[in-house]
Amino acid sequence: MLLIVVFLFSCTFTELNGSKLNGGIFPDDLRQQIAQLVDQEVAKRINAVEVKFEKRISQLELELKETKERLANAERSPETMTDIAEKGLSNFENSHIDESVEIASRTSNPSGLSLTKKFVVSNEEVSTVAFTVTMSAKATELGKQQIIPFDTILLNEGNAFDPALHGFTCPISGIYTFMTALLADIHENTVTEIVHNGTPLVQAYSAGSTSSHGFDQGFNAVMVRCNAGERVWVQLSNHQGTTVFAGGFSSFSGFLNWAI
């Protein structure tokens, strides 16, 4: 804007210089002095603008140089995203859920991460939770809502199933899957149910027959949220049946799908 004003002033003066001044209004030496002053002012303003732009260009060049240096340092830095992830997960060492990172080989899989969740329960590290149990002997004369006496452990990862109480205690809060199978005697219908903390979830029905198929086996499964400390077991549904066969025909299993 300033340049435009100076330019217009210069043009106006030039016009005056070519007309009125030449007409004898001002002496020649005065006209020359005024022309020199105008030229000097215009040159001064132009020089100031040039200096300002030169400083800005120098500043931008410096910022560009610093940016290139930072990018070069980042490419040479040994710290990768896997290292950053490992440092972040290390902050959970004293919590109930401890995330550990297995760093994949950077030569074979530079960006690969293998995450393994590990859980801390009563100061003991538990990486998996799963169990399968059966009965050591045939259960007879079962009463109303009596717990099925599963006492033979085939698998007990996490040590959460108690064969003395015939039940499972959730070591950590999470989503679990539970399954049960039972074999009924040939002369009766038997119904069992998976129970979570006193609440029946699903039932397994088997109908033995003395006239056709003989023994019968029932099965059912369920997914449920189970909080730490809550119990799950299998019991007779009301008083439907009195006998459950052993020998691997009747079982109770469960495992943790994911923690919450």
N, C-alpha and C positions, 0 to 999 in steps of 0.2 A: 504494500500500500504506500509505503514511504517512497519507494522508487518511482511509483506512478506520479506522486505529487511533485517529486523533484524533476521528473521528466517533463511534466506539464509546465512547471515553472520555467524550465530551460527553454521549452518551445516558445512560451509566451515572451520570454526575454529576447529570444532570437528574432521573433516577429517584430518586437519593439525596436530591436537593434537594427533591423532591416528597413524599418519604416520611419517611425518618429525620431529615433536617435539619429538616423541619417538625415533627417530633415532639419537638424541643427538644434534640437531641444537641449541635448547634452553635449558637452565637449568630447572630443575624440579620446582624450586620455581617460576621462571618467568612464566612457563606454568600455574601454579596454579593461579597466580595473574591475568593473562589474562583471564582465564576461569571464575574467580570470577567477573571481570569487565563486561564480556559479560552477565553473568547471572543477574547481577544487572541491567544492561541496559534493558534487555528483561523484567524483572519484573517491572521496572519503566514504560516502555511503556504500558504494559498490564494494570497496575494499573490506568494509565491516561485514557485509553479507558473505563475501568470500571466506573470510576468516571463520565466521560462524559455521558455515557448511564444512570447512576443512576439519574443524574440531569434531563435528558430529560424525564425519566419515572415519576419522581416526578412532573414535569411541566404538563405532560399529565393527571396525576391523579388529580391535582388541577383544570385543565380546565374541566374535567369530573364532578367533584364535583360541580363547579359553574354552569354548564349547568343543572344538576339535580335540583339544588336549584331554578334556574329561571323557569324551567318547573313546579315545585311544587308551586311556587308563582303565576304563571299564572293560574293554576287550582283553587287556592283558591281565586283569585281576583274576586270581584263582578262585575267588568266592563266586559261586554260581547260585542259581535259584535253589538247588538242592541243599547247599550250605545254609542259605537263609531259612529254608523250611526246617532244617534240623535245629537251628538256633531257636526258632520260634516255638517248636514243640518241646524244647528242653525246659521251658518255663513251667511245664505242668508236672515236673518230677515229684512234687510234694502233694499233688491232688489225688483224688480217688481214681481218676482216669489218666493214665500215663501213655502218651503217644510216643512211640519210638519209630525212627525213620531208618530204613535200610537203604543206603545210597547205592544205586545201581552203577555198574561200571560205566565211566564216562566215555570209554573208548567204544563200547558196544552199544550203549544207549545213553547218550549225553544228557537227555532231559528226563530220564525215567526215574520214578519214585515208587518204592514199594512200601506202603504204609501198613503197619501191624498194630492193632489196638491191644493194649495190655491193661488189665484192671488190677487195682490194689484193694484187697479185701482183708481186713484185720492184719495189715502189714505183710500179707503174703500176696505175691504176684500171681494173678490168674490170667492166662492168655486165652483159654477156651473153657466153655461150660457145656458139658454134654453127659448124658448118662443113659444106660439101658440096664434094666433089671428084670429078673424072672423069679419064679418061686422054687424053693428047694423041695417042696412037698405039696400034695393036693390039699386045697383048703376046703374043709367040710363044715357043716353046721354053722354057716355064717349067719350072723344076726342082722337086724335092720340097720342099714347104713354103716355096716362094719367095714373098716379099712382092709383092703385086700393085702395079705401079708407078703409083699414082694421083698425078698431077703437075699437073693443071689445076684451079685453085681457082675455084669459083663463089661461095663464101661462106667467110669465115674470121674471124668475130667473136671477138675475144680473141687472135687470132694463135697459136692453139695447135696448128694442123696444120702439119707441116713437109713441103713437097713434095719436098725433097731426100731425106728418109728415108722418105717415103710413109707417115707415121704421125702419130698424134695423141698429144700429151702433156697429161694432165689438169692444168690450171693451179691448180685448187683441189679439195679433197675434196668429193665430192657424188655424187648419183645421176644417172647419164647414160643416154641412149638412143642406141644406134648401129644403123645400117641399112646394108645393102649389097645391090647388085643386079649381076648379071653376065650377059653374053650369050656363050653357047658356040658354037663352030663347028658346022657341020652334020654333021661326021663324028666327033664325040667327045662323051663325057660329061665335064662339068667340075664340080668341087666346090671351093668356096672356104669359108673360115671366118673369123669375126671373132675376134681373139685379144686377150686382155687380159693384158698383162705376162707373156706366154709361155704362158698357159692358153687353149686354144680354148673358145669359148663356144657359138656356134651355127654351122650350116653352110647354105650356099645351093647348091642342086643344079640343074643344067640338063643336059638330054639332047638333043643335036642329032641329027638324023636325015636321011639322004640319000634316004629313000624316001617320007616323008610330010610332016611339018611343017617340016622344014629346021632353021633356027636355033632355039635355045631359050634362054629367060631364067629365071634363078632369083633368088629374093629371100628375105631373112630380116632380123629385127631382134631386139634384145635390150636389156633394161635392166640396168644393173650399177652397183655401187658402185665408184668409182674414186678413189683417193687422189691427192693432189697429187704430181706427178712420175711417176706410173705411165703406161705407154704402151698404146695400142690401135692395131691395124692389121688389114689383111685379107691373108690368104695362101692359097696353094693347099693344100688338105687332102691331106696325104701326097703322092701323085703321081697324083692323079686329074684328068687333062687337062693340056694344054700351052698352050692358047690362050684368051685373053679379049679380046673385041672392045671397041673404043673407040667413038667417035662418039656419046657420050651414052647408050649402052646399058648401060654398066657404071659404077657409082658407089659412093661411100662417104660416109655422112653421120653426123653426131652432134650432140648438144646437151645442155646441162646442164638437168636438171629442177629440182633444188634443191640447195643447198649443205648440208653437214653438218659 
